[in-house]
Amino acid sequence: MRIWTEHPAKAEFEAVVRRYFDLLRAGRIPEAEQLIDHYPVRHVLKSLYGESVAADADGDEADDSPAADEWERDLSWLGELSPADFHWGLTDSSVYVEITYRARIIEVALGFRVRATDAGWVVAGPATYW
């Protein structure tokens, strides 16, 4: 995880978030988790899957069906996600990122923030927003 001694500049913060997406798209989940102060990845991936692949299938899968955890068995769908617009907070300490799946904005966005720790400043997240 990247730790800064001073609050990172907006460009540095954005670079970490973009790298996070690059790692997700490549299916390199453990590396993505280690890049930032990460919230539970299972929740993040399930949310992304539900609003991309499952939504694209017109909701054919119920949450309790055996296929509901398909995203865990085959991560190839991650390669079709891309960050879209970055929406910055007033202080450049938080951002939420709209996400596309097959070039269509999905209904969930991911939020990241810069957080102070005893060791320095880190990027934390992602939180999921609908």
Buried (B, 14 or more C-beta within 10 A) or exposed (E): BBEBEEBBEBEBBBBBBEBBBBBBBEBBBEBBBEBBBBBEBEEBBBBBBBBBBBBBEEEEBEEEEEEBEBBEEEBEBBEBBBBBEBEEEEEBBBBBBBBBBEEEEBEBBBBBBBBEEEEEBBBBBBBBBE
